[in-house]
């Protein structure tokens, strides 16, 4: 019996066509509507009954026994863990032993059509390739298997959340569906997200537009918060996601003549670039840079427009606030925005800053269709919050130790560096540039996410730190800083960047 990874490499599949994973979920019923000819196919469990596939995949021995005739007739090869599960639980015998007892395995092995791999839940390792991760369902193992073998583009059909099967598998509803005691197929998205993050595989369901495009209103001083936001999105994203800081777009924005209509921040008008950057096709998500994500962005990406061309974040009924436009889902084909034309309309009196930014009058039809949990203002509830918005600029976790939820942001910073998504050098450069508080680097080096536990020496690192918004004269929602405070902030920044602090440190150094 061959190792799956060796078989995959021998056939040149690393540079070959994309792969399609076929599962039993409801979207499998759409296979007749789609052109599948461009894909190599891998079936999960009983899907092999329905027609020819390049690879049949099964974790459980029971599936192979049930589908023996279909596997021999429809599958070019069968791939299984070296130590398969039996009755939905990890087994204790390997394929060599089982092939002596199970006729279909014996025949496939003799024909060179039985392949193996090491599954993470197995009690022992066979060797000959990486370990394939799967915690909840076989789709996780299938994507991990293909991605680690070298497949760069993978799509799926029938790998859905929820609790239902496609009608073709109604006969299994009372036997295999959620028979492993889990309550929903949504759990598989966690493992899928982890594989995408670790391997960089381009994965998405065939019936969902991809990749997810997330544009972030930002400026260079917020580059670190943008990267942590990106990590927080991708660690939960169960399909490939692109995150674009809008300050990198390179689109020049003309300045309105009337100062009252000029942008309040360097990135206020950036969101109006998005349809143009997407060539006026498809969907796009807009978010601010002062955010952190805790759930799968697929939830936000797949909300139906229902006739609107822009979805805004609804606010809780008790808040009294209007819909918020710091999180938006855009239909780029309907939104023919040209930021230069919008500035012309401001100059002509057709729009004001308030109607443009707070009422989004540039859109034809707006619907507050995004759940409030996707724009939670300074509030976090475990398991409920989808996106936490750090709206209080003076206490944003990268600028201040005083935010009671700072540990959440610092935790993702530490995790992103540990995972290799970010480097310590990037954080150090942000500290050196004065974009984030110096104690952040101490927390990273010591793996400490709780700001309240910092020793005095670590807290002292922030004594001369002046947040960028103070240097720029922005008050974080307080109406701006007084001129004297602005001058004081600028002086402290110049002092910090000069040689004087280092000279003073040497003078105060240990004496003999």
VEXDREN-2710 file (C-alpha; in Angstrom, 1 decimal):
% VEXDREN-2710
k/r/px/py/pz
1/UNK/0.0/0.0/0.0
2/UNK/1.2/3.5/-0.9
3/UNK/1.4/6.7/1.1
4/UNK/-1.2/9.1/-0.4
5/UNK/1.4/11.9/-0.6
6/UNK/3.8/9.8/-2.7
7/UNK/1.0/8.8/-5.0
8/UNK/-0.1/12.4/-5.4
9/UNK/3.4/13.6/-6.2
10/UNK/4.1/10.8/-8.7
11/UNK/1.1/11.8/-10.8
12/UNK/2.1/15.5/-11.0
13/UNK/-1.0/16.7/-9.2
14/UNK/0.9/19.4/-7.4
15/UNK/1.0/21.4/-10.6
16/UNK/-2.2/20.0/-12.0
17/UNK/-5.8/20.9/-12.1
18/UNK/-7.8/22.1/-9.1
19/UNK/-9.6/19.6/-6.8
20/UNK/-13.3/19.4/-5.9
21/UNK/-14.4/17.8/-2.6
22/UNK/-17.9/16.3/-2.8
23/UNK/-19.9/16.0/0.4
24/UNK/-23.4/14.9/1.3
25/UNK/-24.7/18.4/2.2
26/UNK/-27.7/20.2/0.5
27/UNK/-25.6/22.0/-2.1
28/UNK/-24.6/18.6/-3.6
29/UNK/-28.0/18.6/-5.3
30/UNK/-26.7/21.5/-7.5
31/UNK/-24.0/19.3/-9.2
32/UNK/-26.1/19.1/-12.4
33/UNK/-26.1/22.9/-12.7
34/UNK/-22.3/23.3/-12.5
35/UNK/-19.5/22.5/-14.8
36/UNK/-17.3/20.1/-12.9
37/UNK/-15.1/18.9/-15.8
38/UNK/-12.1/21.1/-14.8
39/UNK/-11.7/19.4/-11.4
40/UNK/-10.1/16.3/-10.0
41/UNK/-12.7/14.9/-7.6
42/UNK/-12.5/13.5/-4.1
43/UNK/-15.7/12.0/-2.6
44/UNK/-16.4/11.9/1.1
45/UNK/-17.9/8.7/2.5
46/UNK/-21.1/7.6/0.8
47/UNK/-20.9/10.1/-2.0
48/UNK/-18.9/7.6/-4.0
49/UNK/-22.2/5.8/-4.6
50/UNK/-23.4/8.6/-7.0
51/UNK/-20.8/8.3/-9.7
52/UNK/-17.1/8.2/-10.8
53/UNK/-14.5/10.0/-8.8
54/UNK/-10.7/10.2/-8.8
55/UNK/-10.4/9.6/-5.1
56/UNK/-12.8/8.1/-2.6
57/UNK/-12.1/9.1/0.9
58/UNK/-13.3/7.4/4.1
59/UNK/-12.2/7.6/7.7
60/UNK/-14.5/4.9/8.9
61/UNK/-14.1/1.2/8.0
62/UNK/-17.9/0.8/8.2
63/UNK/-18.4/3.2/5.2
64/UNK/-16.0/1.1/3.1
65/UNK/-17.9/-2.0/3.9
66/UNK/-21.2/-0.4/3.1
67/UNK/-20.0/1.1/-0.2
68/UNK/-17.6/-1.7/-1.3
69/UNK/-19.2/-2.2/-4.7
70/UNK/-19.5/1.5/-5.5
71/UNK/-15.9/2.1/-4.5
72/UNK/-14.5/-0.6/-6.7
73/UNK/-16.8/0.5/-9.6
74/UNK/-16.5/4.4/-9.3
75/UNK/-13.2/5.3/-7.6
76/UNK/-9.8/5.2/-9.1
77/UNK/-8.3/4.9/-5.6
78/UNK/-9.5/4.7/-2.0
79/UNK/-7.7/6.7/0.6
80/UNK/-8.0/6.0/4.3
81/UNK/-6.1/6.6/7.6
82/UNK/-3.5/3.9/8.2
83/UNK/-5.6/3.2/11.3
84/UNK/-9.2/3.7/10.3
85/UNK/-12.1/4.5/12.7
86/UNK/-14.6/1.8/13.5
87/UNK/-18.2/2.8/14.3
88/UNK/-17.3/6.5/14.5
89/UNK/-14.4/5.9/17.0
90/UNK/-10.7/5.6/16.6
91/UNK/-9.7/2.0/15.8
92/UNK/-6.7/0.0/16.9
93/UNK/-5.8/-2.0/13.8
94/UNK/-4.0/-0.8/10.7
95/UNK/-4.8/-1.3/7.0
96/UNK/-2.4/-4.2/6.6
97/UNK/-4.2/-6.2/9.3
98/UNK/-7.7/-5.1/8.0
99/UNK/-6.8/-6.0/4.4
100/UNK/-6.4/-9.7/5.5
101/UNK/-10.0/-9.7/6.8
102/UNK/-12.0/-7.3/4.6
103/UNK/-12.3/-8.5/1.0
104/UNK/-12.7/-5.1/-0.7
105/UNK/-9.5/-3.8/1.0
106/UNK/-7.6/-6.9/-0.1
107/UNK/-8.7/-6.4/-3.7
108/UNK/-7.9/-2.7/-3.8
109/UNK/-4.5/-3.3/-2.1
110/UNK/-3.6/-5.9/-4.7
111/UNK/-4.5/-3.5/-7.5
112/UNK/-2.5/-0.6/-6.0
113/UNK/-5.7/1.3/-5.4
114/UNK/-5.5/1.6/-1.6
115/UNK/-3.6/4.6/-0.2
116/UNK/-3.0/5.6/3.4
117/UNK/-2.1/8.6/5.6
118/UNK/-1.6/9.3/9.3
119/UNK/-4.7/10.8/10.9
120/UNK/-4.3/13.1/14.0
121/UNK/-6.7/11.0/16.1
122/UNK/-4.9/7.7/15.5
123/UNK/-3.1/6.0/18.5
124/UNK/0.1/5.4/16.5
125/UNK/1.9/6.8/13.4
126/UNK/2.7/4.8/10.3
127/UNK/5.0/7.5/8.8
128/UNK/5.7/8.5/5.3
129/UNK/4.0/11.9/5.3
130/UNK/2.6/14.7/7.4
131/UNK/-0.1/14.1/10.0
132/UNK/-3.6/15.1/8.7
133/UNK/-5.8/17.0/11.1
134/UNK/-9.5/16.3/11.6
135/UNK/-11.4/16.9/14.8
136/UNK/-15.0/16.8/13.9
137/UNK/-15.8/15.7/10.3
138/UNK/-14.1/14.1/7.3
139/UNK/-14.2/17.3/5.2
140/UNK/-11.5/18.7/7.5
141/UNK/-9.3/15.7/6.8
142/UNK/-9.9/15.8/3.1
143/UNK/-8.9/19.5/2.8
144/UNK/-5.9/19.0/5.0
145/UNK/-4.9/15.9/3.0
146/UNK/-5.0/17.7/-0.3
147/UNK/-3.4/21.0/0.9
148/UNK/-0.5/19.2/2.5
149/UNK/0.0/17.1/-0.6
150/UNK/0.4/20.3/-2.6
151/UNK/-3.0/21.1/-4.1
152/UNK/-3.1/24.9/-4.3
153/UNK/-6.8/25.3/-5.3
154/UNK/-9.6/23.3/-3.8
155/UNK/-13.4/23.8/-4.1
156/UNK/-16.2/21.9/-2.5
157/UNK/-19.8/21.0/-3.2
158/UNK/-22.0/19.5/-0.4
159/UNK/-19.6/20.6/2.4
160/UNK/-22.2/22.7/4.1
161/UNK/-23.1/23.7/7.6
162/UNK/-26.3/23.0/9.4
163/UNK/-27.8/19.6/10.0
164/UNK/-29.2/18.4/6.7
165/UNK/-28.1/16.0/3.9
166/UNK/-28.9/16.4/0.2
167/UNK/-32.0/14.4/-0.9
168/UNK/-29.7/11.8/-2.6
169/UNK/-28.7/10.6/0.9
170/UNK/-32.1/10.6/2.7
171/UNK/-31.7/6.9/3.3
172/UNK/-28.7/7.8/5.6
173/UNK/-30.5/10.4/7.7
174/UNK/-31.2/8.1/10.6
175/UNK/-27.9/6.3/10.6
176/UNK/-24.8/8.4/9.6
177/UNK/-26.0/12.0/9.8
178/UNK/-24.4/13.5/12.9
179/UNK/-23.9/10.0/14.3
180/UNK/-20.7/11.2/16.0
181/UNK/-22.9/13.0/18.6
182/UNK/-22.1/16.6/17.3
183/UNK/-25.1/18.8/16.9
184/UNK/-24.1/20.7/13.7
185/UNK/-21.9/20.4/10.6
186/UNK/-20.8/24.0/11.3
187/UNK/-18.1/22.6/13.5
188/UNK/-16.1/21.4/10.5
189/UNK/-15.4/25.1/9.5
190/UNK/-13.0/25.5/12.4
191/UNK/-10.7/22.8/11.1
192/UNK/-11.1/24.1/7.5
193/UNK/-10.1/27.6/8.7
194/UNK/-7.0/26.2/10.4
195/UNK/-5.9/24.4/7.2
196/UNK/-6.3/27.5/5.1
197/UNK/-4.3/29.6/7.6
198/UNK/-1.5/27.1/7.9
199/UNK/-1.1/26.0/4.3
200/UNK/-2.3/29.0/2.3
201/UNK/-4.5/26.7/0.1
202/UNK/-7.1/28.5/-2.0
203/UNK/-10.4/27.0/-0.7
204/UNK/-14.0/27.9/-1.1
205/UNK/-17.4/26.2/-1.6
206/UNK/-18.2/26.1/-5.3
207/UNK/-21.5/27.9/-4.7
208/UNK/-20.0/30.9/-2.7
209/UNK/-18.3/33.8/-4.4
210/UNK/-14.6/33.7/-3.6
211/UNK/-12.2/34.9/-2.4
212/UNK/-13.8/37.0/0.4
213/UNK/-12.6/40.6/-0.2
214/UNK/-12.1/42.7/2.9
215/UNK/-11.0/46.3/2.6
216/UNK/-9.8/48.2/5.6
217/UNK/-10.0/51.9/6.1
218/UNK/-6.6/52.8/7.4
219/UNK/-3.3/54.8/7.2
220/UNK/0.3/53.6/7.6
221/UNK/0.4/54.4/11.4
222/UNK/-2.3/51.7/11.8
223/UNK/-0.4/49.0/9.9
224/UNK/0.1/46.8/13.0
225/UNK/-3.6/46.9/14.1
226/UNK/-4.5/46.1/10.4
227/UNK/-2.3/43.0/10.5
228/UNK/-3.7/41.8/13.8
229/UNK/-7.2/42.4/12.4
230/UNK/-6.2/40.4/9.3
231/UNK/-5.0/37.5/11.5
232/UNK/-8.2/37.6/13.5
233/UNK/-10.2/37.3/10.3
234/UNK/-8.2/34.6/8.7
235/UNK/-7.9/32.4/11.9
236/UNK/-11.7/31.9/11.7
237/UNK/-12.3/32.2/8.0
238/UNK/-13.5/28.9/6.4
239/UNK/-12.9/30.1/2.9
240/UNK/-10.0/32.0/1.3
241/UNK/-10.0/35.7/2.3
242/UNK/-8.0/38.7/1.0
243/UNK/-7.5/41.7/3.3
244/UNK/-6.5/44.9/1.7
245/UNK/-5.4/48.1/3.7
246/UNK/-7.0/50.9/1.6
247/UNK/-4.1/53.3/2.1
248/UNK/-2.2/51.0/-0.2
249/UNK/-4.7/51.5/-3.0
250/UNK/-2.9/54.5/-4.5
251/UNK/-6.0/56.4/-5.4
252/UNK/-5.7/60.2/-4.9
253/UNK/-8.7/61.9/-3.4
254/UNK/-9.3/65.5/-4.3
255/UNK/-10.1/67.8/-1.3
256/UNK/-13.5/69.4/-1.1
257/UNK/-13.4/73.2/-1.2
258/UNK/-15.5/73.7/1.8
259/UNK/-13.6/72.8/5.0
260/UNK/-16.8/71.5/6.5
261/UNK/-17.0/68.8/3.9
262/UNK/-13.4/67.6/4.2
263/UNK/-12.6/64.2/5.6
264/UNK/-12.3/64.0/9.4
265/UNK/-9.6/61.4/9.2
266/UNK/-7.0/60.5/6.4
267/UNK/-9.1/57.4/5.6
268/UNK/-12.7/58.8/5.8
269/UNK/-13.3/58.7/2.0
270/UNK/-11.3/55.5/1.4
271/UNK/-14.4/53.3/1.5
272/UNK/-15.7/54.9/-1.7
273/UNK/-12.7/53.4/-3.6
274/UNK/-13.9/49.9/-3.1
275/UNK/-16.2/49.3/-6.1
276/UNK/-13.5/50.7/-8.5
277/UNK/-10.9/48.5/-6.9
278/UNK/-13.2/45.5/-7.5
279/UNK/-13.8/46.6/-11.1
280/UNK/-17.4/47.1/-10.3
281/UNK/-18.1/43.4/-9.9
282/UNK/-18.9/41.1/-7.0
283/UNK/-19.1/41.7/-3.3
284/UNK/-16.8/43.4/-0.9
285/UNK/-16.7/44.0/2.8
286/UNK/-15.6/47.3/4.4
287/UNK/-14.3/47.5/8.0
288/UNK/-12.3/50.1/10.0
289/UNK/-8.8/49.3/11.2
290/UNK/-9.7/49.4/14.9
291/UNK/-11.5/46.1/14.9
292/UNK/-11.0/42.4/15.8
293/UNK/-13.0/39.4/14.5
294/UNK/-14.1/36.4/16.5
295/UNK/-16.3/34.4/14.1
296/UNK/-16.2/33.1/10.6
297/UNK/-16.3/36.0/8.1
298/UNK/-18.4/33.6/5.8
299/UNK/-21.4/34.6/7.9
300/UNK/-21.1/38.2/6.9
301/UNK/-20.0/37.5/3.3
302/UNK/-23.0/35.4/2.4
303/UNK/-25.8/37.7/3.7
304/UNK/-28.3/38.2/0.9
305/UNK/-28.7/41.8/-0.4
306/UNK/-32.4/41.3/-1.0
307/UNK/-32.6/44.2/-3.5
308/UNK/-30.2/46.6/-1.6
309/UNK/-26.9/47.6/-2.9
310/UNK/-25.3/48.2/0.5
311/UNK/-25.8/46.4/3.8
312/UNK/-25.0/48.3/7.0
313/UNK/-24.6/47.1/10.6
314/UNK/-27.9/47.3/12.5
315/UNK/-27.7/48.6/16.1
316/UNK/-29.3/47.0/19.1
317/UNK/-32.9/48.2/19.6
318/UNK/-32.0/49.8/23.0
319/UNK/-29.1/51.9/21.7
320/UNK/-31.1/54.5/19.8
321/UNK/-28.3/54.8/17.2
322/UNK/-28.7/54.8/13.5
323/UNK/-27.3/52.0/11.3
324/UNK/-23.5/52.1/11.4
325/UNK/-21.3/52.3/8.3
326/UNK/-18.0/51.2/9.8
327/UNK/-18.9/47.6/8.8
328/UNK/-20.5/47.3/5.3
329/UNK/-21.2/44.7/2.7
330/UNK/-21.2/46.2/-0.8
331/UNK/-22.6/45.2/-4.1
332/UNK/-19.9/46.6/-6.3
333/UNK/-21.8/46.2/-9.5
334/UNK/-24.6/48.4/-8.2
335/UNK/-22.4/51.0/-6.5
336/UNK/-20.9/52.9/-9.4
337/UNK/-18.9/55.1/-7.0
338/UNK/-16.2/57.5/-8.2
339/UNK/-14.7/59.3/-5.3
340/UNK/-13.8/62.2/-7.6
341/UNK/-17.5/62.6/-8.6
342/UNK/-18.5/62.4/-5.0
343/UNK/-16.2/65.3/-4.2
344/UNK/-17.7/67.2/-7.1
345/UNK/-21.2/66.7/-5.6
346/UNK/-19.9/67.9/-2.3
347/UNK/-18.6/71.1/-3.9
348/UNK/-21.8/71.5/-5.8
349/UNK/-23.9/71.3/-2.6
350/UNK/-25.7/68.1/-3.7
351/UNK/-24.2/66.3/-0.7
352/UNK/-22.8/67.3/2.7
353/UNK/-20.2/65.5/4.8
354/UNK/-23.0/64.4/7.1
355/UNK/-25.3/63.0/4.4
356/UNK/-22.4/61.3/2.7
357/UNK/-20.7/59.7/5.7
358/UNK/-23.6/59.3/8.2
359/UNK/-26.5/58.6/5.9
360/UNK/-24.5/57.1/3.0
361/UNK/-26.5/59.0/0.4
362/UNK/-24.1/57.8/-2.3
363/UNK/-25.9/54.5/-2.2
364/UNK/-29.2/53.8/-4.0
365/UNK/-30.7/51.4/-1.5
366/UNK/-29.4/50.6/2.1
367/UNK/-30.5/47.8/4.3
368/UNK/-29.5/47.4/8.0
369/UNK/-29.1/43.7/7.4
370/UNK/-25.8/43.0/9.3
371/UNK/-26.4/41.7/12.8
372/UNK/-25.2/44.0/15.6
373/UNK/-22.8/41.3/16.8
374/UNK/-20.7/42.2/13.7
375/UNK/-20.1/45.7/15.0
376/UNK/-20.0/45.4/18.8
377/UNK/-18.8/48.8/20.2
378/UNK/-16.4/48.2/23.0
379/UNK/-18.4/45.2/24.2
380/UNK/-17.4/41.6/24.0
381/UNK/-19.4/38.4/24.8
382/UNK/-17.7/35.1/24.4
383/UNK/-19.3/33.0/21.7
384/UNK/-21.6/35.8/20.6
385/UNK/-19.5/38.8/19.4
386/UNK/-18.5/38.5/15.8
387/UNK/-16.6/41.7/15.5
388/UNK/-15.3/43.9/18.4
389/UNK/-15.0/47.6/17.5
390/UNK/-12.5/49.5/19.6
391/UNK/-14.1/52.9/19.1
392/UNK/-12.5/54.8/22.0
393/UNK/-9.3/56.0/20.4
394/UNK/-7.4/56.9/23.6
395/UNK/-7.9/53.3/25.0
396/UNK/-7.3/51.2/21.9
397/UNK/-5.2/48.2/23.0
398/UNK/-2.2/49.0/20.8
399/UNK/-2.1/52.5/22.2
400/UNK/-3.1/52.1/25.8
401/UNK/-3.0/49.5/28.6
402/UNK/-6.3/50.8/30.0
403/UNK/-8.8/49.0/27.8
404/UNK/-10.5/46.2/29.8
405/UNK/-10.6/44.0/26.7
406/UNK/-7.0/44.7/25.7
407/UNK/-6.1/41.1/26.6
408/UNK/-8.2/39.9/23.6
409/UNK/-6.2/42.0/21.1
410/UNK/-2.8/41.3/22.7
411/UNK/-3.7/37.6/22.7
412/UNK/-4.2/37.6/18.9
413/UNK/-1.0/39.6/18.5
414/UNK/1.0/37.0/20.4
415/UNK/-0.7/34.2/18.6
416/UNK/-0.1/35.7/15.2
417/UNK/3.7/35.9/15.9
418/UNK/3.8/32.4/17.3
419/UNK/2.0/31.1/14.2
420/UNK/4.5/32.9/11.9
421/UNK/1.8/35.2/10.5
422/UNK/3.6/38.2/11.9
423/UNK/7.2/38.7/13.0
424/UNK/8.7/40.3/16.1
425/UNK/10.5/42.7/13.8
426/UNK/7.2/44.1/12.5
427/UNK/6.1/44.8/16.0
428/UNK/9.4/46.4/16.9
429/UNK/9.3/48.6/13.8
430/UNK/5.8/49.8/14.8
431/UNK/7.1/50.6/18.3
432/UNK/10.2/52.4/16.9
433/UNK/8.0/54.5/14.6
434/UNK/5.8/55.6/17.5
435/UNK/2.7/53.9/16.1
436/UNK/2.1/51.6/19.1
437/UNK/2.9/51.7/22.8
438/UNK/6.4/50.3/23.7
439/UNK/5.1/48.0/26.4
440/UNK/3.4/46.0/23.7
441/UNK/6.8/44.5/22.7
442/UNK/7.5/43.6/26.3
443/UNK/4.2/41.7/26.4
444/UNK/5.0/39.9/23.2
445/UNK/8.4/38.9/24.4
446/UNK/7.0/37.6/27.7
447/UNK/3.8/36.0/26.3
448/UNK/1.6/38.1/28.6
449/UNK/-1.7/39.3/27.3
450/UNK/-3.1/40.8/30.6
451/UNK/-2.0/44.4/30.8
452/UNK/-2.8/44.6/34.5
453/UNK/0.0/42.2/35.3
454/UNK/2.8/44.2/33.7
455/UNK/5.6/45.0/36.1
456/UNK/6.6/48.6/36.8
457/UNK/9.6/48.4/34.5
458/UNK/7.3/47.4/31.6
459/UNK/4.8/50.2/32.4
460/UNK/7.6/52.7/32.5
461/UNK/8.3/52.0/28.8
462/UNK/5.2/53.9/27.9
463/UNK/6.0/57.0/29.9
464/UNK/7.2/59.1/27.0
465/UNK/4.8/57.5/24.4
466/UNK/2.5/59.8/22.6
467/UNK/-0.3/58.1/20.5
468/UNK/-0.3/59.1/16.8
469/UNK/-3.8/60.6/17.0
470/UNK/-2.6/63.0/19.8
471/UNK/0.4/64.1/17.7
472/UNK/-2.0/64.7/14.8
473/UNK/-4.4/66.7/17.0
474/UNK/-7.3/64.2/16.8
475/UNK/-9.2/63.7/20.0
476/UNK/-10.7/60.3/19.4
477/UNK/-14.2/61.5/19.4
478/UNK/-13.7/64.3/22.0
479/UNK/-13.8/67.1/19.5
480/UNK/-10.0/67.5/19.1
481/UNK/-7.2/68.5/21.5
482/UNK/-6.5/71.9/22.7
483/UNK/-3.5/73.6/20.9
484/UNK/-1.3/73.5/24.1
485/UNK/-1.9/69.8/24.4
486/UNK/-1.1/69.3/20.7
487/UNK/2.2/71.2/21.1
488/UNK/3.0/69.2/24.2
489/UNK/2.3/65.9/22.4
490/UNK/4.5/67.0/19.5
491/UNK/7.3/68.0/21.8
492/UNK/7.2/64.6/23.6
493/UNK/7.3/62.8/20.2
494/UNK/10.4/64.8/19.1
495/UNK/12.0/64.1/22.5
496/UNK/11.4/60.4/22.2
497/UNK/12.9/60.3/18.7
498/UNK/16.0/62.3/19.7
499/UNK/19.2/60.8/21.2
500/UNK/18.4/62.4/24.6
501/UNK/16.5/59.5/26.1
502/UNK/19.3/57.1/25.3
503/UNK/21.9/59.5/26.7
504/UNK/20.0/59.9/29.9
505/UNK/19.6/56.2/30.2
506/UNK/23.4/55.7/30.0
507/UNK/23.9/58.4/32.6
508/UNK/21.5/56.7/34.9
509/UNK/23.1/53.3/34.4
510/UNK/24.7/51.2/37.1
511/UNK/27.7/52.7/38.9
512/UNK/30.8/50.8/39.9
END
